[in-house]
C-alpha cells in the first residue's frame, strides 16, 4: 500500500476514534440520546465505506437505514427546515474549528464559510451588504451584464466548443466580478481569472469536510513540512495563502483607483465603499456553482434529447425558427419548459451536495434527540433531491415535475417545487441565488437557441448518468465529451449578437 494512503487512513482512523469516544461520553452524560447512526467499528469509527470524493452517497445510504437525521447529517428536507430555518439562531454559525482551518488555507476572509463568531471578519456586516445588493428586486439591474456575457459565451462556443468548460467558467466569473467590481475581463488568459481558477482548483479539494475534520482534530498536522510524504495539503495551503491576497487586492484596488479618478461605474463594492470599508471575495464560490450547474445542464441535454427538442421548440415558437432575434429577459415568462429545466438541473445533481457545514451555538433537543453545542450539522442536499415521495423516479431528468399544468408519468403529491434548498438553509442561504438563477437562464436559453447538443461517438452512458465521471471536492460536476452543432450559420449568429452589443 502506498505510504500516502497508509498515512491518510491512519489519520482518519485516529480522528474517527477520538470523535467516537467523545460522542459516546456525551451519550452517557445526557438524558437524551444522540441521533441514530451506524455503529462505529473499533478505532476506525465509520470511515470504512465512505468514498472521500463522494461522501454524500454513504450519508444517503445511512439516511435510508437510520432515518432522517444521523449524528451530524440531516437527510430530510423537513428536518433541515425545522433546524436550519426555524431555529436558525442556533444553527447559523460554522463549525468551531473551521476558522483556523480556513486561515491555514488563506480563506479566513470568506463570509460564506467563516463562523459568525470569527474575530477576523465581520461576517454579518458583510452579508448585509450582499443582501442589499442581491435581493430579488435589485438583481434585475444586472441583466444587461448577464445577457452580454451569455452572448460572449455563445461566440466562444462557436469558436472553440471543445473547451466548453473554460468558456463556462469565464462566463460565470465575468458576471460576478463585473457586478461586484465593474471589472471587465479580457476574452483570453485574463490574469485575474487565471488566479481565481488556480485558487478554486486547489480550494475545492482542500476545503472538503474530511480534510477539515482531520486538521481540526489534529492541528499538529499543519506543522508537517511540505516535503513530507502525504503532505500535499500543506503544499496546497502555501499556494492558497499566496493567491488569496492577490485575488482580493487586484479588483479591490481597481475599484478604488476608478473612484479616485472619478471613472467608477456602479458596482457592489463601489457602492459599499461609499458607506463602509469592506473587503470581500465571495465571487469564487458563486462562480464555481454556476459553472458546475451548466455542466449538469449539458449532461441532461445529451442524455435526454427529447427534453432538448421540446425546449428548442418552445424557444423557436417565441423568437422564430429562423433566428429572427435572440432571446431576451421579457421572453422568460413565455418559456415555462425552459424554466422547468433550470429547476430540474438544480434538483437532478446538486453541485454542492453537502453544502457548507453548520454548527450549533447551544445544546439542542430535537424530536427526543440531543444535539450538543458545537456539533457540526450538515444538510445532505443530495439525499433530499432524491426523495422518491416528493420526486418520483428521482434519478431521471424530468422537467415536467416542476410544471403544475403538465402531467407527468407519476405526478408528485407535493406539487411543483422551487428546489430552493439547493442554495442552502437559514441565515446562511446563498445570497447570490437570484443572480445565479438569472445567469443560468441567460446561458441555457442562448445555448439551446444556437446549438444542438449531442453525445460524442463511443460515449455510452445510461439515462441515469451511471458511469459518468465526476470531479471530487466540496463542489462537483460531470466530466464528459459533448458535441456542439450550430442550428444556424455562424455568420447569422455573430451578426445578431453584434447588433445587440
C-alpha positions in Angstrom: 0.0 0.0 0.0 1.4 3.4 -0.9 2.8 5.5 2.0 0.5 8.4 1.3 -2.6 6.1 1.5 -1.3 4.5 4.7 -0.8 7.9 6.3 -4.2 9.1 5.2 -6.0 6.0 6.6 -4.1 6.2 9.8 -5.1 9.8 10.3 -8.7 9.2 9.5 -8.8 6.2 11.9 -7.3 8.3 14.7 -9.8 11.1 14.2 -12.7 8.7 14.0 -11.6 7.1 17.2 -11.4 10.5 19.0 -14.8 11.6 17.7 -16.5 8.3 18.6 -15.1 8.3 22.1 -16.2 11.9 22.6 -19.7 11.2 21.4 -20.0 8.0 23.5 -19.0 10.0 26.6 -21.6 12.7 25.9 -24.3 10.0 25.2 -23.9 8.8 28.8 -24.0 12.3 30.4 -27.3 13.4 28.8 -30.8 12.3 29.3 -31.5 12.2 25.6 -29.7 10.0 23.1 -27.7 11.3 20.2 -29.4 10.9 16.8 -29.3 7.4 15.3 -26.4 6.3 13.1 -24.3 3.4 12.1 -22.5 1.6 14.9 -18.8 2.6 14.8 -16.1 0.0 14.4 -13.2 -0.1 17.0 -10.5 2.5 16.3 -11.7 3.3 12.7 -15.2 4.6 13.5 -17.4 4.9 10.4 -14.7 5.7 8.0 -14.9 2.3 6.2 -17.3 2.5 3.3 -17.1 6.3 2.7 -15.8 7.5 -0.6 -13.8 10.6 0.3 -14.6 12.2 -3.1 -18.4 11.5 -2.8 -19.2 11.2 0.9 -22.9 12.1 0.3 -23.5 8.7 -1.1 -22.6 7.0 2.2 -24.6 9.6 4.1 -27.6 9.0 1.9 -27.3 5.2 2.5 -27.3 5.8 6.2 -30.3 8.1 5.9 -32.3 5.3 4.3 -31.2 2.9 7.1 -31.3 5.0 10.2 -33.8 7.8 9.5 -33.9 11.5 8.7 -31.1 12.7 10.9 -27.8 11.0 11.7 -25.1 12.1 14.2 -24.3 15.2 12.1 -26.0 14.6 8.8 -29.5 15.8 8.0 -31.1 13.7 5.3 -34.6 15.2 5.3 -35.8 18.5 3.9 -38.3 18.6 6.7 -35.7 18.3 9.4 -33.4 20.8 7.6 -36.2 23.4 7.6 -37.0 22.7 11.2 -33.5 23.2 12.4 -31.6 25.3 9.9 -34.5 27.7 9.1 -36.9 27.7 12.0 -34.1 27.5 14.6 -31.5 29.4 12.6 -30.5 31.5 15.6 -28.9 28.3 17.0 -27.6 26.9 13.7 -26.3 29.9 11.8 -22.6 29.6 12.7 -19.9 27.4 11.2 -18.1 24.5 13.0 -15.9 25.9 15.8 -12.5 24.8 14.4 -13.3 25.8 10.8 -11.9 29.4 11.1 -8.5 28.0 11.9 -8.7 25.6 9.0 -9.7 28.4 6.7 -6.9 30.6 8.0 -4.4 27.9 7.3 -5.6 27.8 3.7 -5.9 31.5 3.3 -9.7 31.7 3.2 -10.4 33.3 6.6 -11.9 36.3 4.7 -14.7 34.4 3.2 -18.1 35.3 4.5 -19.8 32.2 3.2 -17.8 29.9 5.4 -16.2 31.7 8.4 -18.1 31.2 11.7 -20.3 34.1 12.8 -18.1 34.4 16.0 -14.9 34.9 14.0 -12.9 37.9 15.1 -11.1 38.1 11.8 -14.1 39.1 9.7 -17.4 40.8 10.5 -19.5 38.3 8.7 -23.0 39.7 9.3 -22.0 43.2 8.2 -20.6 41.6 5.0 -23.7 39.5 4.4 -25.9 42.6 5.0 -24.1 44.3 2.1 -24.6 41.2 -0.1 -28.3 41.0 0.8 -28.8 44.7 -0.1 -27.1 44.2 -3.5 -28.5 40.8 -4.4 -32.1 40.9 -3.2 -34.8 39.9 -5.7 -35.8 43.4 -6.7 -32.2 44.6 -7.1 -30.8 41.9 -9.3 -32.8 43.0 -12.4 -30.2 45.8 -12.8 -27.6 43.1 -13.5 -29.5 41.7 -16.5 -27.6 43.6 -19.2 -24.3 42.3 -17.8 -25.6 38.7 -17.7 -27.0 38.7 -21.2 -23.9 40.4 -22.6 -21.7 37.7 -21.1 -24.2 35.0 -22.4 -23.6 36.3 -25.9 -19.9 36.2 -25.4 -20.3 32.6 -24.2 -22.0 31.7 -27.4 -19.3 33.3 -29.6 -16.6 31.4 -27.6 -18.5 28.1 -28.0 -18.8 28.8 -31.8 -15.1 29.4 -32.0 -13.8 26.5 -29.8 -16.5 24.2 -28.4 -14.1 21.6 -27.3 -13.0 23.7 -24.3 -16.6 24.4 -23.2 -15.6 24.1 -19.6 -13.3 27.0 -19.8 -16.0 29.1 -21.5 -18.5 28.2 -18.8 -16.0 29.3 -16.1 -15.2 32.6 -17.9 -19.0 33.3 -18.3 -19.7 32.7 -14.6 -16.7 34.5 -13.3 -17.1 37.5 -15.6 -20.6 38.1 -14.4 -19.8 38.0 -10.7 -16.7 40.2 -10.8 -18.4 42.7 -13.2 -21.3 43.0 -10.7 -19.0 43.3 -7.7 -16.1 45.4 -9.1 -17.1 46.7 -12.5 -14.0 44.7 -13.7 -14.2 43.7 -17.4 -12.1 40.6 -18.1 -10.2 40.1 -21.3 -11.5 37.2 -23.5 -8.3 35.1 -23.4 -5.9 34.5 -20.5 -7.2 37.2 -18.2 -4.7 37.3 -15.3 -7.3 37.8 -12.6 -9.4 34.9 -13.9 -6.3 32.7 -14.0 -5.7 33.5 -10.3 -9.3 32.5 -9.4 -9.1 29.3 -11.5 -6.0 28.2 -9.7 -7.4 29.1 -6.3 -10.6 27.2 -6.9 -8.8 24.2 -8.4 -6.9 23.8 -5.1 -9.6 25.1 -2.7 -12.4 22.8 -3.8 -10.4 19.8 -2.7 -8.6 21.4 0.3 -11.9 22.6 1.9 -13.6 19.2 1.8 -15.3 18.2 5.1 -13.0 15.2 5.8 -9.9 17.4 5.4 -11.4 20.0 7.7 -12.2 17.3 10.3 -8.7 15.8 10.3 -6.9 19.2 10.6 -9.4 20.4 13.3 -8.8 17.3 15.5 -5.1 17.1 14.8 -3.9 20.7 14.3 -0.3 19.5 14.7 -0.5 18.2 11.2 -0.3 21.8 10.0 3.3 21.8 11.2 4.2 18.9 8.9 6.9 20.1 6.4 5.7 20.4 2.8 8.2 17.8 1.5 6.8 15.1 3.8 5.0 12.2 2.0 1.3 12.7 2.1 1.6 16.4 3.0 0.0 17.7 -0.2 -2.5 19.7 1.9 0.5 21.7 3.3 1.7 22.5 -0.2 -1.8 23.4 -1.2 -2.1 25.7 1.8 1.1 27.5 0.9 -0.2 28.2 -2.7 -3.6 29.3 -1.5 -2.2 31.7 1.1 -0.1 33.3 -1.7 -3.1 33.6 -4.1 -5.7 34.9 -1.6 -4.4 38.4 -1.1 -3.8 38.8 -4.8 -7.4 37.8 -5.6 -8.7 40.2 -3.0 -6.5 43.2 -3.8 -6.4 43.3 -7.6 -10.2 44.0 -8.2 -10.5 46.0 -4.9 -7.7 48.3 -5.9 -9.3 48.5 -9.4 -12.5 49.9 -7.8 -10.6 52.3 -5.5 -8.5 53.7 -8.4 -11.5 54.2 -10.6 -13.3 56.0 -7.7 -10.3 58.3 -7.1 -10.2 59.1 -10.9 -14.0 59.7 -11.0 -14.5 57.0 -13.6 -16.0 54.3 -11.4 -19.2 52.7 -12.7 -21.8 51.4 -10.3 -20.8 48.1 -8.6 -21.4 46.4 -5.3 -18.0 47.3 -3.9 -18.0 50.9 -5.0 -21.5 51.4 -3.5 -20.4 49.7 -0.3 -17.2 51.8 -0.1 -19.3 54.9 -0.1 -20.8 53.7 3.2 -18.4 51.3 4.9 -14.9 50.0 4.1 -15.2 46.3 3.0 -13.0 43.7 1.5 -14.7 40.5 0.3 -14.1 37.7 -2.1 -17.2 35.5 -2.5 -17.0 35.5 -6.3 -15.2 32.2 -6.4 -17.9 30.2 -4.7 -20.7 31.8 -6.7 -18.9 31.4 -10.0 -18.0 27.7 -9.4 -21.6 26.8 -8.6 -23.0 28.4 -11.7 -20.2 26.8 -13.8 -20.8 23.3 -12.3 -24.6 23.6 -12.9 -24.0 24.4 -16.5 -22.1 21.1 -16.8 -25.1 19.3 -15.4 -27.3 21.1 -18.0 -25.1 19.8 -20.8 -25.2 16.3 -19.4 -29.0 16.3 -19.2 -29.4 17.6 -22.7 -27.1 14.9 -24.1 -28.8 12.1 -22.2 -32.3 13.3 -22.7 -32.5 14.5 -26.3 -36.3 14.6 -26.2 -36.1 17.3 -23.4 -33.8 19.3 -25.6 -36.1 19.0 -28.6 -39.1 20.2 -26.6 -37.2 23.1 -25.1 -36.0 24.3 -28.5 -39.5 24.0 -30.0 -40.7 26.3 -27.2 -37.9 28.8 -27.8 -38.5 28.8 -31.6 -42.2 29.5 -31.0 -41.2 32.7 -29.2 -38.3 34.1 -31.2 -38.9 32.4 -34.6 -37.4 29.3 -36.1 -35.1 31.3 -38.4 -33.5 33.2 -35.5 -35.3 36.4 -36.2 -33.9 37.7 -32.9 -32.1 36.4 -29.9 -34.0 35.6 -26.7 -34.4 38.4 -24.1 -35.5 38.6 -20.4 -39.1 39.5 -21.4 -39.3 36.1 -23.1 -38.8 34.2 -19.9 -42.4 34.2 -18.9 -43.3 32.6 -22.2 -40.8 29.7 -21.7 -42.2 27.6 -18.8 -40.4 24.5 -20.0 -37.0 26.2 -20.1 -37.6 27.4 -16.6 -38.6 23.9 -15.5 -35.3 22.6 -17.0 -33.4 25.0 -14.8 -35.2 23.8 -11.7 -34.6 20.2 -12.6 -30.9 20.9 -13.2 -30.7 22.1 -9.6 -32.5 19.0 -8.3 -31.1 16.3 -10.5 -27.5 16.7 -9.5 -26.9 19.4 -6.8 -23.4 20.6 -7.4 -22.7 21.3 -3.7 -24.2 18.0 -2.4 -23.4 18.6 1.3 -23.4 22.4 1.3 -21.2 24.1 3.9 -21.4 22.7 7.4 -23.4 24.5 10.1 -22.7 24.3 13.8 -24.9 24.6 16.9 -24.4 27.7 19.1 -26.0 25.9 22.1 -27.2 22.4 23.1 -30.5 21.5 21.4 -33.2 18.8 21.7 -35.0 17.8 18.6 -37.7 15.1 18.5 -36.2 13.5 21.6 -32.5 13.5 20.3 -29.7 15.5 21.9 -27.6 17.7 19.6 -24.6 19.0 21.5 -23.3 22.6 21.5 -20.6 22.9 18.8 -21.8 19.9 16.8 -21.2 20.0 13.1 -24.5 19.8 11.2 -24.5 19.0 7.5 -27.6 19.2 5.2 -27.3 16.3 2.7 -29.0 18.1 -0.2 -28.1 15.2 -2.4 -30.4 12.8 -0.4 -33.2 15.4 -0.3 -33.3 15.8 -4.0 -33.7 12.0 -4.3 -36.7 11.7 -2.0 -39.0 9.4 -4.1 -42.1 10.5 -2.2 -41.6 14.1 -3.4 -39.7 13.3 -6.7 -40.9 10.1 -8.3 -38.2 8.4 -10.4 -35.6 10.7 -8.8 -32.7 9.6 -10.9 -34.4 10.6 -14.1 -34.3 14.1 -15.5 -38.0 15.1 -15.7 -38.6 18.9 -16.1 -42.3 18.3 -16.1 -42.3 17.6 -12.4 -41.9 21.3 -11.9 -44.8 22.3 -14.1 -48.2 22.5 -12.3 -50.3 22.2 -15.5 -48.2 19.5 -17.2 -49.0 15.8 -16.4 -46.1 13.5 -15.6 -45.9 9.8 -15.5 -46.1 9.7 -11.7 -47.1 13.1 -10.5 -45.8 14.1 -7.1 -48.4 14.6 -4.4 -46.4 17.6 -3.2 -47.0 19.6 -6.4 -44.4 21.8 -8.0 -41.3 22.7 -6.0 -38.8 25.6 -6.4 -35.8 23.5 -5.1 -34.8 26.5 -3.0 -32.9 24.2 -0.6 -30.3 23.7 -3.3 -29.0 27.1 -2.3 -28.8 26.3 1.4 -30.8 27.0 4.5 -31.5 29.6 7.2 -29.3 32.7 7.6 -26.6 31.0 5.6 -28.6 30.6 2.4 -26.7 31.7 -0.7 -27.3 35.4 -1.0 -26.5 35.3 -4.7 -29.2 32.7 -5.6 -31.3 35.2 -7.6 -28.2 36.2 -9.6 -27.3 32.6 -10.2 -30.9 31.8 -11.4 -30.8 34.7 -13.9 -27.3 33.7 -15.1 -28.4 30.1 -15.7 -31.4 31.3 -17.7 -29.3 33.6 -19.8 -26.8 30.8 -20.6 -29.3 28.0 -21.1 -31.7 29.8 -23.3 -28.9 31.1 -25.6 -27.2 27.8 -25.8 -30.4 26.0 -26.7 -31.2 28.7 -29.3 -27.9 28.4 -31.1 -26.8 24.8 -30.6 -27.9 21.2 -30.8 -26.1 19.3 -28.0 -25.1 15.7 -28.8 -23.1 12.9 -27.2 -19.7 12.1 -28.6 -19.4 8.9 -30.7 -18.4 6.0 -28.5 -19.5 7.6 -25.2 -22.2 5.3 -23.9 -23.8 6.1 -20.6 -27.4 5.3 -19.5 -30.1 8.0 -18.9 -29.5 7.8 -15.1 -25.9 9.0 -15.7 -24.4 5.9 -14.1 -20.8 5.6 -15.0 -20.3 9.3 -15.6 -17.0 10.7 -14.2 -17.5 13.4 -11.6 -14.9 15.8 -10.0 -14.4 15.5 -6.3 -14.4 18.1 -3.6 -16.8 20.4 -1.9 -18.3 21.1 -5.3 -18.7 18.6 -8.1 -19.5 18.4 -11.8 -19.6 15.8 -14.5 -16.7 15.3 -16.9 -17.7 14.1 -20.4 -17.3 14.9 -24.1 -20.0 16.9 -25.8 -20.6 18.0 -29.4 -22.0 21.5 -30.1 -23.7 21.5 -33.5 -24.9 25.0 -34.6 -28.6 25.2 -35.5 -27.9 28.3 -37.6 -25.0 29.7 -39.5 -22.2 31.1 -37.5 -22.4 34.3 -39.6 -26.1 34.8 -38.7 -25.5 34.2 -35.0 -22.5 36.5 -34.9 -24.3 39.2 -36.8 -27.3 39.1 -34.5 -25.2 39.2 -31.4 -23.1 42.1 -32.7 -26.3 44.0 -33.5 -27.4 43.7 -29.8 -24.0 44.7 -28.3 
